[in-house]
Amino acid sequence: MLEAVRMSVPVENPKNEEVRKLSPSKLKKIRELSSKTLGKAGSDNYRQKLVFDLLNAVKAKDQDRFLWILLRALNAHIKDNPEAKRLASLLGEAFLSSEADFEKVAYSVILGIMSGGEN
């Protein structure tokens, strides 16, 4: 009988990119900026729909859709709000850092929105 041979194969990084981990302080900053920027945006119904759409994107592990929904919402506030610009910048860094951190970033954003602008 043939026995399966277990081999340890290192995970390859085809683009030789440096994988950076997100620090807890950066996740906290993302949550705070999400709260300040989108926590009081529009009506309660608008925020409920936004959170619902974002949660569906997370459940489907669809980073592109999550980012598209979020950037569309941020776009309405970026002109008058420097914190919206800071959030967009942080999100750009976070989504470039590692796909493994997607859920952490996504839930930080969603919790910020759900907090209703309160820290």
PyMOL commands that set and color helices and strands:
alter all, ss='L'
color gray80, all
select helices_A, chain A and resi 24-38+44-59+63-75+82-97+99-114
alter helices_A, ss='H'
color red, helices_A
deselect
rebuild
show_as cartoon
